[in-house]
Amino acid sequence: MILLFAAAVLMAACEKSGDESNSKTPAADSELVLKVDKIYIQSKVDAANFTLTLAGEPVTEGVTFYDGSTNAVVDIKDMKFTADADGTYSFWASYMTFTSNTVVVKAIPMAVPSNPVDEDKSNTSFRRRVLMTQFTGTGCPNCPYMISALHKVYEKEAYSSKVVHVSSHTSWASTFYLEKDVHGFMGVSGAPWLVADFDKSSKIGAYSDTDRTAMDIEYVIDEWYDAQEPMAGIAVNSVLSGKTLAVKALVKAAETAEYRVGAWLLEDDLISEQAGASQEWMNKHNNVLRIADSEISQSNFSGHKLGQIKAGEYSEYVFVMELDPSWQEENLHLAVFITNGGLVNNVVDCKVGESIGFDYAE
């Protein structure tokens, strides 16, 4: 079984101490402000340092900390927290009659990747790409119609430069079937289908006429590329340690809005006989979806919540993935995307173990 976990969705209980019957509830708006210097830490290694202020003045004595998920008292010494296990931990504090806001610390099993470098901090003009998800299967006899048409379209740099492509293998007796309902999320019940930016209205099938299907694909790419301005840019730093992959996604907003982020792991150069293949190259499969780390529910893969990001500001998220030993590291790459209102607004492609900066428009 493939193990997968994201640092922002794992929950772990903090060690309890004190009388739980005296637990309080944090105020939504308070003069007592709790901050933490690190959102992400390495379990058993790093420490997250808290600062607490009352009306702007530091508070260090007489403070009680609480588990944000249970409101139980927790033992925080010297305003520092080290996680004994991977997971997401939330805290709030009380001082005298005041209660603070809640902060979150996320612990992962390896060193936290550093933020990608932003070479142009004042720039918020980003290049946009469309996330094209192809639903296919090695046992699908009609899928070569779509494969041929995509090959024809992507030979043109004018189209290949506008997209990041994902091949999601459905249950058509596929060698690379992913047991996640990504197809259901996009309103797809079989193969071959193609969906742009998670928008069900973009869904197209394939004709036996390759040229006709290619024209449809080009139309969809053009329409969805022009449908949105890039609301944000994405920079990525991915670090591989053994079979554990940590991915830092740094999102920079061009427009103040609510954002979500997802990371999908893809593999290239997979050889498996394709039903209905008319040419040998069709038996090589690229951009095969291995891990879809954007799951909100079984039927929603639109990404993990970042909340509102103001124009010109940043938000970050760390993904942690356990790789199957059979996957070839040199053939792995990531599609990292942001969504707004459930639809993909922008996406980038990054090789596993490498970093990419923000892709600014010329």
N, C-alpha and C positions, 0 to 999 in steps of 0.2 A: 504494500500500500504506500502511496506517495504521501509524505507528510507535508503539510502546508500550514503556515501560520503567519499572520501579519501582526506587527507589534502593536497596532492600534485596536485589535479586536480581541486579544487574549485577556482574560480576566483572572486575577489572582487575589486571594484574600490576604490582607495584611495581618500581622501578629497583633492580637488584641491585648489590652491591659486595662486595668482600672475597672470601674463600675459602669457597665453598659446602661444601667437604668438612669444614669445621669447624662446620657448623650443628648446633644442639642441638635438643632437644625440650622444649617448655614443660611444667612440672610442673602436675598437676591442682590441687594445693594447695600454696601456697608462702608463705613469709614475705615474699617480694618481691612487692609489689602494684603493678600498673600501672593507671593511670586516665587517662581522656581527658575534657577539658572539653566537647567537642561530639561528638555522634554523627553529626550531619549538617553538612556544609560545602558551600559553593559552590565548584565547581572553579575553580582558578587565582586565586581571590580570598581565600577564608577560610583560616585556619590552625587546625588542631586542636592543642591544647597538651597534652602528656603530663606526668604527674607519676608519680614512682616512689619508693616507700618500702620500706625494709627494716626489719622489726620496728617500723614506725611512724616511722622516721627518714628524712628526705628523702635521695635519692641522685640526683646530677646528673653525676658524673664516672665515667669507666670503664664506661659502659653500652653494650651492643651491642643493636641492635634487629633483629628478624627478621620476615620476611613470614610471616604466620600460615597462609597456604595452601601455601607451599612450604618453609618453614623456612630460606629463604635470607637471608643478611645484607642489610639495607637501610640506606641512608645517611639517618639522621635527625639534622638539625643543630639545636642549641639546644632540643631536646625539642619540636620543632614539625614538623607535617606539612601540606603543601599538595599537593592532588591536581592533576596535570596533565591528567587525563581523568576523566570521570564513571565511577562504579563503586563497588564495595564493597571496602574495604581492611581487612585484619586484621593486627594486630601483637602481638608479645610481646617481652620483653626479658630479657637476662641480665646479671648483675653478680656478679663473682667466681665462686663455684660455684653461685649461686642462679639460678633461672629463674622468670619471672613467669607470671601468667595472660594470656589473650589478650583484646584489646579490638578493637572494630570501628569504623571510620569510613566513612561513606557520603557520596560526593560527587555532587552534582546540578548541572545546568547553569544554575541561577538562584538568586537569593537564597532562603535557607531561610525558609519561613513561620514566624512566631513562634507560640508556644503560645497557644491560646485562653485567655481569662481565666476562672478559676474564681471565681465570685462567692460561693461557699459551700463553703469548703475542708473543713469538718468534716462535710459532708452526704454520705452514701452511699446515699440513698434515691432511686432513679431511676425515671422513667417508662419503661415497656417498649412496644415496638412489634414486630409480626410482619412478617417479610419475605415478601411474597406474590409468587411468580414465576409469571407467566402465559406459557405456551408457545403461540405463535400464528404466523400468517403471512398476508400479504396474499393469497396464492393459495389459502388454505384455505377451502373453501366452508362448512364446519361451524363455523368459529371465531366467526361472529356470534352463535351461541347462547351461547357463553361471554362474549362482549363485552356482550351485552344483560344477562346476569345480573349481571356485575360492575358495570355501570352502575346497575342497580337497587339493589345492595347499597351501593355507595359514595355513593349519594344520602343515605344515613343517616349522620349524623355519628357515631353510636355505633359504627359500623364503620370508616368512613374514618379516624377519629382513632386507631385501633388499629394501622394498617398503614402500611408503605411498599411501594408497588406497583412491580413491574418487568415489562415486556413483552419477553420474549426470543423473537425471531423465528426459527423453525426453517427448515429448507430447503424449505418448501412454496412454492417459487418466490417467496419473499418479497422485496420491495423492500429490506427492512432486515435481511436475513439476516446474522447474526454468525457468522463462521467459527471458533467455539469450541464445544467439546462440553459446553456448560452443561447441555443437555437430557440427555445421557448420564449426567452426574454425578448428576442427580436422578431417574434411572430412567425417563426419558421418551423415547419413540421417535417421537412425532408431535405432532399438535395437534388439537383444543384440550385442554390440561391445565393444572392449577393445583397448585402445591406451596407449602406453608407451611414457612418456616424450614429449608429443605433437607431436610426429613424426608420420605423416600419414602413412608412410611405415610400421609401426609396427602394424597397425590395424588388429585385428583378430575377427572373429565371433565365434559362438558356434555350435557344433554338438550335436545331440541327444546322442552321445556316450560321456559320461562324461570323461572317461579316455583319449580319444583322445583330447578333448578340454583342459584338464588339462596339457597334454604334450605340447600343443601349448603355453599355458600360461607360463609354466616353461621355454620353449625355448626363448620366448620373454623377460622374466625377465633376464635370463642369458645373452642374446645378448646385451640388452640395459644397463645392469649393467656394462658390460665389455667394452662397446663402448666408454665411456668417463672416463677420470680421473676427480676427483672432482676439479673444478677450484676455488671454494670458499666454505667457511662455512657460516652457518646462525645461529645466536643466536636471541632469541625472548624474549621480555617482554610484556605481555598482562595485561591490567588493565581494570576492569569492574566497571563502576559507574552507578548504576541504570540499564538502558537498553542501555547505550552507552559504546562501547568497543573501547579502544585505543590500538593499537598494534605497538610496536617499533621493527622493524627488523634491526638487525645489521649484515652487510655482510662484511666478511673479505676475501680478495683475496689471493689465492695461486698463481695465474697467472694474470699478467697484461692484462686486457681485458675490453670490454664494457659489462655491465651487466644491466639486468632488474630484478625487484622483484615483486612478487604477493603474495596475501594472500587470501585463500579460507576458508570460514567458513563452518564447517561440523557438522552434528548432528547424534547421535547414538540412538539406542533403540526406533525407531519409528515403531509403529504397524499399519499395513494396509494389507488387504488381497491381496496376490500376485496371479495374474492370472496364472494358470498352476502349482501352487505349489503342490509338491508331499509330502512335509513334513511341519509340523507346524512351524518349526524354520524359514522357508523361508518367513513367514509373518512379521518377525522382520527385519527392515532395518537400517543398520549402514553406517556411513561415507557419509550421504546424503548431497549433496552440497546445501547450503542455500544462500551463498553470494559468488560471484566470483569477487573479487576486484583485477583485473589485466587487465581490459579492456582498450585497446588502441583505438579500434573502435568496431563497431558492429560485426566485423568478425575477430578480433584479440585480444586474451586474454593472450598475452605473457608477460605482466607485465609493470610496471611503470619504466621509465628510471632512472637509477642511474648514467649513464655515465661511463667513464673509472675509474677503481679502480686499482691502482698499487699494485703489489705483496707485501703482508705484511701490507697493509693499509686497512682502513675501510670506509664504507659508510653506511648511515642510511636512513630509510624511516619510516614514521608514517602513519598507516592506522586508519581510524575512521569509525566504523560501528554502525548503529542503529539496535538493535535486535527486532525481532517480539516478542510481549508479550507471545505468545503461545509456544515459544521455551524454552526447559528446559535447564537452564544454566549448570547444572551438566553433561549434555550430549553433550555439545558443545566443539569442538576443532578446531584447525587451521592447515591447510597445507600451509606452507610458503615456497616459492620456488624462485630460481633464474633461469634466462634463459640467454643464449648467442646464438646469431644467430637464435632466435626464438624457440629453443629447451630447455627443462628443463635440467639443469646440476646437480642440487642438490635440495633436499627438506627435510624439517623437519616437525614433528608433535608436536603441543604444546596445552595443555589444556587451555581453556579460563580462564583468571584470574591468570595464572601461568607464570613462566619464564623457559627458557632452555638456557644453555650455548652452546658454540661450541662443536660439537661432533667430537673429534679428533680420528684419526685412531690409533690403538694400535701399 
